[in-house]
């Protein structure tokens, strides 16, 4: 029963995001006709919000308010803002409303993890074995959202935001029925740092953890690039007669959903890989997978080289999961329960915050400055530049991050 309740939560957590995340670029460029720089700013709202909101939410959940109640409140606010977005005609206003929406949505990702970990721990379940099969339904929710938007042919339509809004409202109401997750740090005497919930930042005093967070930031730069540009990249092939009528161009979101199908499968493989190979090797696999993800996009097309785009989508499962999910489990093995939520918030800050923000802003600027000719984006050069960046990060990680693998670390995360 507990697993089913958490499955429902994870399903709608990512159904909301999947309703618009990968198709926002198509809405932006094909429907609105706005510029790459403006798009970089709007897509950066996820990173900007993640700079502070997951940490703030983690502090509140650790110190003052039940995690499930805070989670419900944030989704309720998100539902209202998503409903407003389609009526906006100014890219500047759209930016601010989307930023506010992201301020409520982004912390719910780490809050959802905290709810799962706390609930499973209270039920005396093995988190490493039990959580990935639950989390995989989040990916399934993302896939179903993508297929819904694509098959309804609303990839470039404002309707996608109404779908997301309704889903967010449902999840907000459902969240009030979730297991109680009271703040574990409430009522404890503490110094100023502890009172503000900033204990998680002390992890930077540990060299290994500091390097882990630095590389979390560097890899976080790559996390949203294909989410931002993948769908519109395929849409752009419609301008070339020989590709215009291909199925991939007609239903790009369905092609892109292969990434999430792959993600669902790789999530289930995480416990095996972590216990056998350890966090360093698993994260290194993720970084190499990012190189392949971008490189295959650089040489793919919707007809004779469609296999490259499909293979890139398959590789995405390893690239995303082996970093995001494994990273959150690694953090779980390194922290005390009293700072669990704020530590997960810190991980979110470095990846989906600083990392994603840097990636979104720089990618928009770099594309517009170096890879736009006669108003058209030079996709081959764009993807190759992303691949080179990912390769440099992978080599640096292999050299500088030192961690001795102990399989026992992932036998039980109740530390």
C-alpha positions in Angstrom: 0.0 0.0 0.0 2.8 2.4 0.9 4.6 1.7 -2.3 1.5 2.3 -4.4 0.9 5.7 -2.6 4.5 6.7 -3.4 4.2 5.5 -6.9 1.1 7.8 -7.5 3.1 10.7 -6.1 6.1 10.1 -8.3 4.0 9.5 -11.4 2.3 12.9 -11.2 5.4 14.6 -10.0 7.0 14.1 -13.4 3.8 14.0 -15.5 3.5 17.7 -14.7 7.0 18.4 -15.9 6.7 16.1 -19.0 3.6 18.0 -20.1 5.7 21.0 -21.2 9.4 20.6 -20.5 10.6 19.0 -23.8 8.0 20.8 -25.9 8.6 24.3 -24.4 11.2 24.9 -27.1 8.7 24.0 -29.9 6.1 26.3 -28.3 8.8 29.1 -27.9 10.3 28.9 -31.4 7.5 27.6 -33.6 4.4 29.1 -31.9 5.8 32.3 -30.4 8.8 33.0 -32.7 10.9 34.3 -29.8 14.8 34.3 -29.9 17.4 31.7 -28.5 18.7 34.2 -26.0 15.2 34.9 -24.6 14.6 31.1 -24.6 17.9 30.6 -22.7 16.6 33.0 -20.0 13.2 31.3 -19.7 14.7 27.8 -19.6 17.2 29.1 -17.0 14.3 29.7 -14.6 14.7 26.1 -13.5 18.3 26.8 -12.6 17.6 30.1 -11.0 14.8 28.7 -8.8 17.1 25.7 -7.8 19.8 28.1 -6.6 17.8 28.8 -3.4 14.4 27.2 -3.3 15.3 23.5 -2.8 17.6 24.6 0.0 15.0 26.9 1.6 12.4 24.1 1.2 14.8 21.6 2.8 15.4 23.9 5.7 11.6 24.4 6.3 11.0 20.6 6.0 13.9 19.9 8.4 12.9 22.5 11.0 9.3 23.7 10.9 6.7 22.1 8.6 5.8 18.5 7.6 7.4 17.7 4.3 4.2 16.4 2.7 2.2 19.6 3.6 4.9 21.8 2.2 4.9 19.6 -0.9 1.2 20.0 -1.3 1.3 23.8 -0.9 4.0 24.2 -3.6 2.1 22.1 -6.1 -1.1 24.1 -5.5 0.8 27.4 -6.2 2.3 25.8 -9.3 -1.1 24.8 -10.6 -2.3 28.4 -10.5 0.8 29.7 -12.3 0.8 27.1 -15.0 -2.8 28.0 -15.7 -1.8 31.6 -16.2 1.1 31.0 -18.5 -0.8 30.5 -21.8 -2.4 33.9 -21.6 0.9 35.7 -21.6 2.2 37.3 -24.8 5.3 39.1 -23.6 8.6 37.0 -23.3 9.6 39.2 -20.3 6.4 38.6 -18.4 6.5 34.9 -19.4 10.0 34.7 -17.9 8.8 36.1 -14.5 5.7 33.9 -14.3 7.7 30.8 -15.3 10.4 31.7 -12.7 7.8 31.9 -10.0 6.3 28.6 -11.2 9.8 27.0 -11.0 10.3 28.4 -7.5 7.4 26.2 -6.4 8.1 23.2 -8.7 11.9 22.6 -8.4 12.0 22.1 -4.6 9.2 19.5 -4.9 11.7 17.1 -6.7 13.9 16.9 -3.6 10.9 17.0 -1.3 9.5 14.0 -3.1 12.8 12.2 -2.5 12.6 13.1 1.2 9.0 11.9 1.5 10.0 8.6 -0.1 13.2 8.0 1.9 11.5 9.0 5.2 8.4 6.8 4.6 10.4 3.8 3.5 12.8 4.2 6.4 9.9 4.4 8.9 8.4 1.2 7.3 11.8 -0.5 7.8 12.3 -1.0 4.1 15.7 -1.1 2.2 15.7 2.2 0.4 18.3 1.2 -2.2 16.3 -1.8 -3.3 12.8 -0.3 -2.9 13.1 3.3 -4.1 14.3 2.8 -7.7 11.2 0.7 -8.7 9.0 3.4 -7.1 10.9 6.3 -8.8 10.6 4.6 -12.2 6.9 5.4 -12.2 7.9 9.1 -12.2 9.7 8.5 -15.5 6.6 6.6 -16.8 4.5 9.6 -15.9 6.9 11.8 -17.9 6.7 9.5 -20.9 2.9 9.3 -20.8 2.7 13.1 -20.5 5.0 13.4 -23.6 2.9 11.0 -25.6 -0.3 12.7 -24.5 1.0 16.1 -25.7 2.4 14.7 -28.9 -0.6 12.5 -29.9 -3.0 15.4 -29.2 -0.7 17.4 -31.5 -0.4 20.3 -28.9 3.5 20.3 -28.8 3.4 23.9 -30.0 0.2 24.8 -28.3 -0.6 26.6 -25.0 -2.8 23.6 -24.2 0.2 21.7 -22.8 0.2 24.2 -19.9 -3.4 23.5 -19.0 -2.7 19.8 -18.9 0.2 20.5 -16.5 -1.9 22.8 -14.4 -4.7 20.2 -13.9 -2.1 17.5 -13.0 -0.4 19.8 -10.5 -3.8 20.6 -8.8 -4.6 16.9 -8.5 -1.1 16.2 -6.9 -1.5 19.1 -4.5 -4.8 17.6 -3.2 -3.5 14.0 -3.2 -0.4 15.1 -1.2 -2.4 15.8 1.9 -3.1 12.0 2.1 0.6 11.0 2.0 2.4 9.6 5.1 3.3 12.2 7.7 6.9 13.3 7.5 7.4 15.7 10.5 10.6 17.9 10.7 13.2 15.8 12.4 15.2 18.9 13.5 12.3 20.6 15.2 12.7 21.7 18.8 16.4 20.9 19.1 18.7 23.4 20.6 21.0 24.7 18.0 23.5 27.4 17.1 22.8 30.0 14.4 24.0 27.8 11.6 21.9 24.9 12.8 18.9 27.1 13.4 19.0 28.3 9.8 19.3 24.8 8.5 22.6 25.4 6.9 24.4 22.3 8.3 24.4 20.7 4.9 26.9 23.3 3.7 29.4 21.9 6.2 29.7 19.0 3.8 32.0 21.2 1.8 34.6 20.9 4.5 35.1 17.3 3.5 37.3 17.2 0.4 35.6 14.3 -1.2 32.1 15.8 -0.7 33.3 19.2 -1.9 34.6 17.6 -5.2 31.4 15.6 -5.5 29.4 18.8 -5.4 31.7 20.6 -7.8 31.4 17.9 -10.4 27.6 17.8 -9.7 27.6 21.4 -10.8 29.8 20.7 -13.9 27.6 17.8 -15.0 24.5 19.8 -14.1 25.4 22.1 -16.9 24.6 19.3 -19.3 21.4 18.1 -17.7 18.9 20.3 -19.4 20.5 20.9 -22.8 18.7 18.2 -24.7 15.5 18.9 -22.8 15.8 22.5 -23.9 16.8 22.0 -27.6 16.1 18.3 -28.5 12.4 18.7 -29.5 12.9 21.9 -31.5 16.1 20.4 -33.1 13.9 17.7 -34.7 11.1 20.2 -35.5 13.7 22.2 -37.5 14.1 19.3 -40.0 10.6 20.2 -41.2 12.3 23.1 -43.1 14.2 20.6 -45.2 12.0 19.0 -47.9 13.6 15.6 -47.8 12.9 15.3 -44.0 9.6 17.3 -43.7 7.2 14.3 -44.0 9.1 11.9 -41.9 7.3 10.4 -38.8 10.1 11.7 -36.5 9.4 15.3 -37.6 5.6 14.9 -37.3 5.9 13.4 -33.7 9.2 14.6 -32.3 8.0 14.3 -28.7 7.4 10.6 -29.2 10.9 10.1 -30.5 12.3 12.1 -27.5 10.2 10.0 -25.1 12.5 7.1 -25.9 14.9 8.9 -23.6 12.5 8.5 -20.7 11.7 4.9 -21.6 15.5 4.3 -21.4 15.6 6.2 -18.2 12.9 3.9 -16.7 15.0 0.9 -17.5 18.3 2.3 -16.2 16.7 3.3 -12.9 16.0 -0.4 -12.2 19.7 -1.2 -12.9 21.0 1.4 -10.4 21.2 -0.9 -7.3 23.2 -3.5 -9.2 25.7 -1.0 -10.7 26.1 1.0 -7.4 26.9 -2.1 -5.4 29.2 -3.7 -8.0 31.0 -0.6 -9.4 30.6 2.2 -6.9 29.5 5.8 -7.1 32.7 7.0 -9.0 32.4 4.5 -11.8 28.7 4.9 -12.1 29.0 8.7 -12.3 31.8 8.3 -14.8 29.6 6.1 -17.0 27.0 8.9 -16.8 29.6 11.5 -18.1 30.7 9.3 -21.0 27.0 8.7 -21.8 26.6 12.5 -22.1 29.4 12.7 -24.6 27.6 10.1 -26.7 24.2 11.7 -26.2 25.4 15.0 -27.7 27.7 13.4 -30.3 25.0 11.2 -31.8 22.6 14.1 -32.0 25.3 16.0 -33.9 25.3 13.4 -36.7 21.7 12.2 -36.7 18.8 13.0 -38.9 15.1 11.9 -39.1 15.5 9.4 -42.0 18.6 7.4 -42.8 20.4 8.4 -39.6 17.3 8.2 -37.3 19.1 5.3 -35.6 21.6 7.8 -34.2 18.9 10.0 -32.7 17.2 6.9 -31.2 20.5 5.6 -29.9 21.2 9.0 -28.4 17.8 8.8 -26.6 18.7 5.3 -25.3 22.0 6.5 -24.0 20.2 9.4 -22.2 18.8 6.9 -19.7 22.3 6.1 -18.4 23.4 9.7 -18.7 20.6 11.1 -16.6 19.9 8.3 -14.0 23.4 7.3 -13.3 24.1 10.8 -12.2 20.8 12.2 -10.7 19.4 9.1 -8.9 22.8 7.6 -7.9 24.0 11.0 -6.7 21.0 11.4 -4.4 21.6 7.9 -3.0 25.2 8.8 -2.5 24.3 11.9 -0.5 21.9 9.8 1.5 24.8 7.5 2.6 26.9 10.5 3.7 24.5 12.6 5.9 22.6 12.3 9.2 18.8 12.1 9.1 18.4 15.5 10.7 19.8 17.2 7.6 18.5 14.8 5.0 16.1 17.3 3.3 18.6 20.2 3.3 21.4 17.9 2.0 19.2 16.7 -0.9 18.3 20.4 -1.4 22.0 21.2 -1.6 22.6 18.5 -4.2 19.6 19.9 -6.2 21.2 23.4 -5.8 24.5 22.3 -7.4 22.9 20.3 -10.2 19.5 21.7 -11.2 20.4 25.1 -9.7 23.9 26.4 -10.4 24.6 23.8 -13.1 21.4 24.0 -15.0 21.4 27.8 -14.8 24.9 28.1 -16.2 24.1 25.6 -18.9 20.8 27.3 -19.9 22.3 30.8 -20.0 25.6 30.0 -21.7 24.0 27.7 -24.2 21.5 30.4 -25.4 24.3 32.9 -25.6 26.8 30.6 -27.3 24.3 29.4 -29.9 23.2 32.9 -30.8 26.8 34.2 -31.0 28.5 31.3 -32.8 26.0 28.9 -34.2 23.2 31.0 -35.9 23.5 31.7 -39.6 20.8 33.6 -41.4 18.4 33.1 -38.5 18.9 29.3 -38.5 20.7 27.3 -35.8 23.7 25.2 -36.9 22.7 22.1 -35.0 25.7 20.0 -35.9 28.2 22.4 -34.5 26.0 23.1 -31.5 25.8 19.5 -30.4 29.5 18.9 -31.1 30.4 21.8 -28.8 28.2 20.2 -26.0 29.9 16.8 -26.6 33.4 18.3 -26.2 32.4 20.0 -22.9 31.0 16.7 -21.5 34.2 14.9 -22.5 36.4 17.4 -20.7 34.3 17.1 -17.5 34.5 13.3 -17.7 38.3 13.3 -18.0 38.7 15.7 -15.1 36.3 13.6 -12.9 38.3 10.4 -13.6 41.5 12.1 -12.5 40.5 14.2 -9.5 37.5 12.5 -7.7 38.9 9.9 -5.3 36.5 7.4 -3.7 37.1 3.9 -2.5 34.2 1.7 -3.3 32.7 -0.2 -0.4 29.7 -2.3 -1.4 28.4 -2.2 2.2 27.7 1.5 1.7 24.7 0.6 -0.5 23.5 -2.5 1.3 21.6 -0.2 3.7 21.3 3.6 3.7 20.1 3.9 7.3 23.2 5.8 8.4 
